[in-house]
Amino acid sequence: MRAIRGRLWLAVLAGVLPASSASAQSGEVRLDFGAARTLPPAGTDAVEASYLLLGLSGQRTWAGGSLVGFSLAGGRPAGTLGSDWASGQVMGELWTDRGGLFDLGLGARGYAFRVGAPFVYETNTVELMPQVRVNGSRMSSILRGEVGSGRSEIALHRTDFVRRGSRELWHRGIVLENSVLVPRGLVVAGGGLYEGRAGSYKRGFLEWIFSGPATVRVSGEAWDTPLGVVYAGSLGLSLSLWGPWTVRADGGRGLPDPLVRAPQGLQGGGFLGLKLLDLAPELIGSNSVRVLEEDPAGAMVAFSLPENVGDSVWVRGSFTDWEGRAMRVEDGRWRLRLRVPPGTHHFGFEVDGEWYLPQDVPGRVADEWGQENGTLVVSSDDNVTGGTP
């Protein structure tokens, strides 16, 4: 087992390779390639190693958070230490998105991972997740149930025999996740209670995403397991270069794998990403307001301004009770997507504390104080005007 441990600790790199964003405005297929290095803890027989990594991922998200996605990733050791590995994941979520206080959702996910010879380690899991979401103006909460099943196998290849071991994996649990919009970013915090083959365990997590010239993601988590308390964390940076190219850097302290007695350690890498296909072309445009989807309950509307318009941008309108909704920089533009109920609405933008109305805003009209606002009309019979459908 000690020989296996030195190689299989590197399997955590499958989580280092970037995947498609989970942003509500994502819709792309991308290719990521780069390199990473693992630094196991001192006092163990695990070894340092460098890897060349390649990944292909895609995700499409619709109004309200419904999505489908996939990711494929692989790594090859840059030196003599380590083993080839490959992983794959498919996922999907479906939400009711009726524009009220509560939404119901159902998610599913499948995952497979394999480390190559001479020490073969394979894991396959499937998971089902019923969910309830509470919607607020600047905060949302998701209560999620999780039921999963899978199997892990280890095979030690020798010249004259193969030694095998396997374990059936299962877990069930409940998770509470809270998301809060903050200036130029998003904070996600929560926790979960789980039960699995090895016993009961708990998890708490915190993540902060800052959107500026670069996107910074800081996360931390703590697991209370039958083997003790485990802490992990990561720091990520993503920066758009030019056109479809993005550069990323990620690093942190990963989780152990008790199945193969793989210890915790540090890992990090740098990646160059290329957008191969835009799956949501209606989100990319020069108009400041655009209707994406509509139904009798209202319309999903995308607001967009050039990135260089200012350092802090908010949307205000009658559909938000004139409370500000922070926009975030994505693909070189300030963007925000909101569900707008039926009716005639007036709106505008607040840029660096000053009222701002672009030239292409539809239905320009002055209010009783002489301030110009845009107009957006959403009908309950699927007839939506304003913006550019």
FIVOGU-294031 format. One record per residue (C-alpha): residue in one letter; x, z, y. Coordinates in steps of 0.2 Angstrom, whole numbers, plus 5000, padded with zeros to 4 digits. Layout:
BEGIN
aXZY
...
% end
This chain:
BEGIN
m500050005000
r501450035012
a502049855011
i500349795014
r500149915029
g501649835038
r500749665038
l498949705039
w499149805055
l499349645064
a497549595059
v496949675076
l497549515085
a495949435080
g495149545094
v496449495107
l496149315107
p494849275121
a493149225117
s491749145127
s491149255141
a489549345139
s488949315157
a487149275160
q487749115168
s488949055154
g488748895144
e490348815138
v491448765124
r493248815127
l494948805118
d496248945120
f498048945115
g499449075118
a500549205111
a500349395107
r501449535101
t501049695092
l501949855094
p501549985080
p501750165083
a503450255080
g503650345064
t502750215053
d503350075042
a502249945051
v503349815060
e503349725077
a502849545076
s502449395087
y501049275084
l500549105091
l498649095093
l497348965094
g495448985097
l493948885099
s492348965105
g490648925113
q489149015120
r487548965128
t486449095137
w484649065143
a483549155155
g483449345151
g484949345140
s484449245125
l486049165118
v486949075103
g488749075101
f490249055089
s492149085089
l493549025078
a495249095079
g496949095070
g498649155071
r500349105064
p501849225065
a503249165077
g504649235066
t504849295048
l503749445049
g501849445048
s500649335039
d499449195044
w497649245048
a496049165053
s494349235059
g492649165063
q491049235070
v489249165074
m487949265084
g486349245092
e485049355103
l483249315107
w482349405121
t480549405127
d481049395146
r479249415153
g479849475169
g479149655167
l479949825165
f480249805146
d480949665136
l481049655117
g482549575108
l483249535091
g485149495088
a486149445073
r487949425070
g489049365055
y490949385054
a492349335043
f494249375043
r495649335031
v497549375031
g498549255021
a499749275006
p500749364999
f499549505004
v497749435005
y496549545015
e494749475017
t493249545026
n491449475028
t490049565037
v488249525043
e487349625056
l485549635062
m485149715079
p483349755085
q483349795104
v482349855118
r482849825136
v482349925152
n482549815168
g482949885185
s483449815201
r485249855200
m485349935182
s484749895165
s484749995149
i484749925131
l484250035116
r484949945101
g484749975082
e486149915070
v486049875052
g487549795044
s488249755027
g489849675021
r491349675009
s493249695010
e494449634997
i496349664995
a497449564983
l499249594981
h500049444973
r501549464961
t502549334951
d501649394935
f500049474940
v498849504955
r498249674959
r496549684968
g495449814977
s493749794985
r492549894994
e490749874999
l490449905017
w488849955026
h488250045041
r486750085051
g486650165069
i485850175086
v486650125102
l486250155121
e487050035133
n486850055152
s487449915164
v487549955183
l487949825197
v489249885209
p490049795224
r490949645217
g490749705199
l489849775184
v490049945175
v489449965157
a489350135149
g488550205133
g488750285116
g488150265098
l487750365082
y488150285066
e488150315047
g489250225035
r489950235018
a491350355024
g490150465033
s489450495050
y490350445066
k490050435085
r490650315098
g490750325117
f491250185128
l491550135146
e491949965154
w492249905171
i492249715176
f492849675194
s492449495200
g493649435214
p494949295215
a495349355197
t494149435185
v494849605179
r494149695164
v494549875160
s493849965145
g494050125135
e493150195119
a493250355109
w492750365090
d492350535082
t492550485064
p492750585047
l494650565049
g494750635067
v494550575085
v495250405089
y495450325106
a495650145111
g495750045127
s496149875134
l496549785151
g496149605154
l496449485168
s495749305170
l496149185184
s495449005186
l496948885190
w496248715193
g494848615186
p494448665168
w496048775166
t496048965165
v497449085162
r497149255154
a498149405149
d497549545138
g498249705131
g497949875125
r497850005111
g496849945096
l495850035083
p496650085066
d495950015049
p495750155037
l495350035022
v497149975022
r497950135031
a498450025046
p498850135060
q498450115079
g499750035090
l499849925106
q499549735107
g499549615120
g499549425124
g499449285136
f498349135135
l497948965143
g496148915142
l495348745143
k493448705146
l493048565134
l491148555136
d489948615149
l488348675140
a487448725156
p487648585168
e486248635179
l487248795184
i488548685191
g488148605208
s488348615227
n486548675231
s486348855237
v484748875227
r484148795212
v482748825200
l483348835182
e481848875171
e480048915175
d478448975166
p476749055171
a477649225174
g478849155187
a480449055188
m482349085185
v483249035201
a485149015203
f485949055220
s487648985224
l488848975238
p490648915240
e491949055236
n492849035253
v491249085262
g491749265263
d492349415253
s490749495250
v489149405247
w487349465243
v485649385241
r484149465250
g482349405250
s480549455248
f480749445229
t481949595230
d481049695243
w482449635255
e483749745245
g485349655242
r485849585225
a487749565224
m488449395219
r489949365209
v491349235209
e491249115194
d492048945193
g492548945211
r490848985218
w489849145222
r488449145209
l486849245205
r485349215194
l483749305197
r481949295190
v480749265205
p478849305203
p477549185208
g477149175227
t477949115243
h479549195246
h480849205261
f482649245258
g484449225264
f486249275261
e487249425268
v489049375270
d490349505275
g488949605283
e488249465293
w486649355290
y487049185283
l485949035279
p486748875273
q486148705279
d485448655262
v484248805261
p482448735259
g481048785270
r482048855285
v480848965295
a481049095309
d480349275306
e479549385320
w481349435325
g481949265327
q483049265311
e483049105301
n482549125282
g482449005268
t480748975259
l480548975240
v478748935233
v478448985215
s476748945208
s475949025193
d475448855185
d477248805182
n477348705199
v478948765207
t479548705224
g481148735234
g482948715229
t483348565217
p482548565200
% end
